[in-house]
C-alpha cells in the first residue's frame, strides 16, 4: 500500500477510512489562527509533477529549480531517488514560497499541500490488479482548522483543491514504486538511478535525450506522441513513466523497431 506523505508527529486516523462521499469538518485561511503554521518545520516530498508545475510557474529550467529549491535524496526506503523541498535554513525553516498572506504559488502548490488535512492511500488488488484507494484525516497539534464549521465530502475537497491531475500523474509514479517493491526491476546500478532521476525530474534533459540521441530511431513511437513530447511537458512526464516501465521493469510499454513488443533482455 502506498500512502500520501504525512507530516511527522501528526495524528493519522487510519481507523476511519473515508470514501469519496464521506464527510469531514475543516476550513483554512487567514481567518484561522494557525494560518501558514503548516508551511514550516516539515519535510515535504515533491513528486515529478510537483516539480514540473513549480519550475514552470517560476519560469526556470528543471536544473535551476533543483539547484535552488530542492534536496535530492538518493538513499530511500523504496530504492529510487526522491526530491524534497529546500526549506529556509534559519528560524522556523519555512517554505520558501510562503508569505504572511499565504502561498505565493498557490495555484501550483504541491499535491501534499493541496490534499491536507487529508491523507490518501492507494493499493492494487493482489488478484486482479484493480486500483483501490481510501482517505483519512491528518491532525497536527497546531492545526485549528478542524474547529471550523465548514463541512466537506472528500469528493468536494479533492475537486476544490484541484487534485485530479495530481493524483492521476502521481499514481503513475506510485506504480513504479510498487513494481520495485515486488522485485520486478532489473538490478539497479548507478546509471539506472540517474536515468530514473533524469526522466522524472529533469524535463529539458529528458527531452534532449529523446530528440538528440538515437532514441526515436530505436523505438517505434507513435507520430502524435512524438509531437506531444516536443511541445507538452505533461505528456513528456507521462512518457517518462512509460519509458521507465520498459527500461527498468522489463514491461512491453515500448516497441523496438523491427522487434515489436520485445522487452529488454528478451
Buried (B, 14 or more C-beta within 10 A) or exposed (E): EBBBBBBEEBEEBEEEEBEEEBEBEBBBEEEBEBBBBBBBBBEBBBBBBBBBBBBBBBEBBBBEBBEEBBBEEEEEEEBBBBBBBBBEEEEEBBBEBBEEEBBEBEEBBBBBBBBBBBBBBBBBEEEEEEEEBBBBBBBBEEBEBEEBEEEBBBBEBBEEBEBEEBBEBBBBBBBBBBBBEEEBBEEBEEEBBEBBBBBBBBBBBBBEBBEEEEEBEEBBBEEEBBEBBEEEBBBBBBBBBBBBBBBBBBBBBBBBEEEEEEBBEE
